[in-house]
Amino acid sequence: MTTTQPSTSASFRLGVALKDTGWSDTAPASTVDPSGWLRQLRTAEEAGLAFATLHDAFRFEGAPRLDAALLGSWLAAGTERIGIIPTVTTTHTEPFHVSKALATLDYIGTGRAGWLVEVSPTAEEAQLFGRDRTDLAPSTLYAEAQEAVDVVRRLWDSWEDDAEIRDASTGRFIDREKLHYIDYESPRFSVKGPSITPRPPQGQPVVAYAGHTPEHIGAALDGADVLFAAPRDLREAEAIIQWVRRTETAGGSPRTPLVVYADVPVRLGSSTTSSTAGTVEDWGFGEVLTSVERTAERLQELRDLGFAGARLLPAVHDTDLAAVRDDLVPALRQLGLFTEDEPATLRDVFGLGPAENRYAQSAVDTASAPTTTGVLS
Amino acid sequence: MTDIPQVILGAHFPGVNHTTVWSDPASGSHIHFDSFARFAQAAERGKFDFLFLAEGLRLREQGGHIHDLDVVGRPDTLPVLAGLAAVTQHLGLAGTINATFNEPTEVARQFATLDHLSAGRAAWNVVTSSDAFTGENFRRGGYLPRDQRYVRAEEFLDAARAQWDSWEAPAGETAGTEPAPFQVSSTQFEISGQVTFPRPPQGHPVIFQAGDSAAGRDFAARNADAVFTRHGTPEAGRAFYADLKSRVAAAGRTPEHVKVLPGATFVVADTDAEAVELADHIRHQQVSGQTALRLLEQVWNRDLSGYDPDGPLPEIEPETGETTIIQGRARHVDDPHEAVAKLRRLAEEHGYSLRETAIASQARQSFIGSPQTVAHQIIDAVATGVSDGFILVPHLTPSGLDPFVDRVVPLLQERGALRTDYPERATLRDLLGLPTPITLKESTA
């Protein structure tokens, strides 16, 4: 498990953040051509990367874009090992739909699904849904996201893993004692449950936030497994890790410590043009690393600070992923900076262990307790 | 019968109801993606036009309990279809998505995505619900007065079309690849902005409609490319077919551009006699004693759990008040007293037990016979105006389509009623013989 102490034996994993055709692509190929996406995912898989996040938003941000949860489902059917973590927003969506979409992604990828939780902060997006929604303050949106995550997690647990019994002697397909109403009621959401989709292979797919504002860190500590922080330099990286661990301790949280990854922007492929060569690039995430040596050094430093891994932000997906596979990963292997095992699930990638089902637990508890809620009689 | 008609074939993944047999040793998972992939690949092997998925947004209940006798649970429609787009090449991918518990901006984007991922193979079966029971799973409660269901569905579809059509085509081209804004103003929706996706390869995904009411038929006549109906007698089928096509013409559209596709079940064996025997065996698998009690509770509208399935029918009278016994699905009993009297006559005439009566009262499988018989019946139905084809509903997951694909499809192909191969790069619209929709901008230019 991740600790704040530097450790040479701890695993350190690499994933990739995919956004359109790259984070700084000046000559984008088609972003809606599915074969391009599959090629990139397979290159990432060949490189041994543990996961790919897929960026998404409802508003038009300049490049044509498909729905990330469906793109992820399509990619999951065409890949074997890599974790797939689509962005799914919570501001204008229904937790019931989000829950079954991600559970289904987990079925298609047999335990490789994650959820990058995002909000829709603009009036433009509210207008796409025709809602008189004026309160778009980050504190409101992330509080809502926290609730949405809670509802989705409850729905994932609403079927116990062994609810399907196919008992020919009694004619029963399911044991309905093992299905649970979630009865979630709040000013924001009202969801009865149970889910229509049985509990996914991981039980709980991996939940992540990307960002390190107080809202991101608060929401991630409340209900997520993973935080992708984007420190601009090492000093900020250290401050973020310390802040997370301090907040965790102060909260006296019994939860597993938050797994913290650092975003690392790279331009390692042959896309380095004469105009960018030799200049320092920055897309808002700190210096863009343009050499294998410099990148390896940065990853080593991040590991020593206590980061569990890094999420690479490639300038151009196609060329940079090929360079990660052909140059960066072999160099990291030599340095002992690349964890070689093959985790069975995305939860294993992040060292999360099996997800307990809250309702199965409560069913045991209620065997001796007179009152229960949410459990079918 | 002079010309052999082209038969349209859809493959309905086995449903969440007692038609789907789970107790058979051949029954596999109805949740795992492998089952869907295997089923879809069988349909593609059989040169079917499309695969069809139903939707459920709340687990069914009977007598206040989650119904536990049938297959329960399903994965999410659109992610499954997106996954299937990666493991098939030609098959259309049709998904049922509710217009009541969704928003047009999300659904338009999801179907555009599916259409792009599948290179033009997406279809949307637009359904509506006025069901407060299902609404309990959604943040706004989200149910509608019954008479507003089709208003919302139509305005929802218009809002989706405005988004699919919103991007501009560069000069001299037809594909909308340049971002442009859209605006929708109707009784249900006041939305505007710019979508993230170029126009889908088919322009609009193929639109299915599945309601049988007059309002549903008129909605289909104005909006649908295909109608998923119930299969009854050939006479009832021809009457529906003629009625719908005349409504299409009255709506100013070409009747051939709206396909009538009843759902149909089948039992194929070496001979007609063996098929009849097998059909009876399947009906007993479908209706266990416990399922028989639950089916009759829907007629009696009261708890019958104390009755013996192997004993006689209940002597008590049906409850005629409000339907309370079942939730989450439609109840098809108009006059309970008459329905009960009919069941009693059936039992008396044949000396049937409660279970035997329930089995006998269920609709028989649509096509029962040798491969030759089934192929002939299907071609005959399409040639005589019963339908334009069928959406076949096997009773087993995932292998249920195989007997049809392996034994009936070659005969349909031999007689020229079904393609022997898919055309290169055909969209689902191409397979079904449907036109590519013009954009709203073109139509108002």
Contacts between the chains, C-beta under 8 A, distances in Angstrom:
chain1	res1	chain2	res2	distance
A	32	B	116	4.9
A	32	B	197	6.7
A	32	B	198	6.0
A	34	B	85	7.9
A	34	B	116	6.9
A	34	B	117	5.0
A	38	B	86	7.8
A	57	B	196	7.6
A	58	B	105	6.7
A	58	B	106	7.9
A	58	B	109	7.5
A	58	B	196	7.2
A	59	B	193	7.2
A	59	B	194	7.5
A	59	B	196	7.4
A	60	B	179	5.8
A	60	B	193	7.8
A	60	B	194	4.3
A	60	B	195	6.8
A	60	B	196	5.0
A	61	B	196	7.6
A	64	B	177	7.8
A	64	B	179	7.8
A	64	B	196	6.5
A	64	B	197	6.1
A	64	B	198	5.3
A	65	B	196	4.2
A	65	B	197	6.8
A	66	B	112	7.6
A	66	B	113	4.2
A	66	B	116	5.9
A	66	B	117	7.1
A	66	B	196	7.7
A	66	B	197	6.2
A	67	B	109	5.3
A	67	B	110	5.4
A	67	B	113	4.1
A	69	B	79	6.6
A	70	B	78	5.9
A	70	B	79	6.3
A	70	B	82	4.2
A	70	B	110	6.0
A	70	B	113	4.6
A	70	B	114	6.3
A	70	B	117	6.8
A	71	B	82	7.4
A	71	B	113	6.7
A	71	B	117	7.0
A	73	B	78	7.9
A	73	B	79	3.9
A	73	B	80	7.6
A	73	B	82	4.0
A	73	B	83	4.9
A	74	B	82	4.5
A	74	B	83	6.4
A	74	B	85	5.7
A	74	B	86	5.0
A	74	B	117	4.8
A	75	B	86	7.6
A	76	B	83	6.5
A	77	B	33	7.0
A	77	B	37	7.5
A	77	B	82	7.8
A	77	B	83	4.0
A	77	B	84	7.4
A	77	B	85	7.9
A	77	B	86	3.8
A	77	B	87	5.5
A	78	B	86	4.5
A	78	B	87	7.9
A	92	B	103	7.0
A	92	B	105	7.7
A	92	B	106	7.5
A	93	B	106	6.8
A	94	B	101	7.2
A	94	B	102	7.8
A	94	B	138	5.4
A	94	B	139	6.0
A	95	B	139	7.3
A	96	B	57	7.3
A	96	B	137	4.6
A	96	B	138	6.1
A	97	B	76	7.6
A	97	B	102	7.4
A	100	B	75	7.1
A	100	B	76	4.1
A	101	B	76	4.9
A	101	B	78	7.3
A	101	B	79	5.4
A	103	B	75	7.1
A	103	B	76	7.1
A	104	B	75	4.1
A	104	B	76	4.1
A	104	B	79	4.0
A	104	B	80	6.1
A	105	B	79	5.7
A	107	B	31	6.4
A	107	B	32	6.2
A	107	B	33	5.3
A	107	B	75	5.6
A	108	B	33	4.5
A	108	B	79	6.6
A	108	B	80	7.5
A	108	B	83	4.4
A	110	B	33	7.7
A	124	B	193	5.8
A	124	B	194	8.0
A	125	B	193	7.8
A	127	B	191	6.6
A	127	B	192	5.6
A	127	B	193	5.2
A	128	B	105	4.6
A	128	B	191	6.0
A	128	B	192	7.6
A	128	B	193	4.3
A	128	B	195	7.9
A	129	B	103	5.6
A	129	B	105	5.7
A	129	B	191	6.6
A	130	B	103	8.0
A	130	B	189	5.5
A	130	B	190	4.6
A	130	B	191	4.0
A	159	B	73	7.0
A	164	B	72	7.7
A	164	B	73	7.5
A	166	B	22	5.9
A	166	B	23	7.1
A	168	B	23	5.0
A	170	B	290	7.3
A	171	B	69	5.4
A	171	B	288	4.2
A	171	B	289	6.9
A	171	B	290	4.0
A	171	B	291	6.6
A	172	B	68	4.8
A	172	B	69	6.3
A	172	B	290	7.7
A	173	B	22	5.5
A	173	B	68	6.1
A	173	B	69	6.3
A	173	B	70	6.1
A	173	B	71	5.8
A	173	B	72	5.7
A	174	B	66	7.5
A	174	B	68	4.9
A	174	B	72	4.8
A	174	B	73	7.6
A	175	B	68	7.3
A	176	B	65	6.2
A	176	B	66	4.5
A	176	B	68	4.7
A	179	B	59	7.2
A	179	B	66	5.6
A	179	B	72	8.0
A	188	B	139	6.7
A	189	B	139	4.7
A	190	B	136	7.1
A	190	B	138	7.7
A	190	B	139	6.1
A	190	B	141	6.7
A	191	B	136	7.7
A	191	B	137	5.6
A	191	B	138	7.3
A	191	B	139	7.2
A	192	B	58	7.4
A	192	B	136	3.9
A	192	B	137	5.5
A	193	B	137	7.0
A	194	B	59	6.2
A	194	B	66	7.6
A	196	B	56	5.3
A	196	B	57	6.5
A	196	B	58	7.0
A	196	B	59	6.2
A	196	B	73	6.0
A	196	B	74	5.9
A	197	B	31	7.5
A	197	B	73	6.2
A	197	B	74	6.7
A	197	B	75	5.3
A	197	B	76	6.2
A	198	B	31	5.6
A	198	B	73	4.8
A	376	B	65	7.2
A	376	B	66	6.8
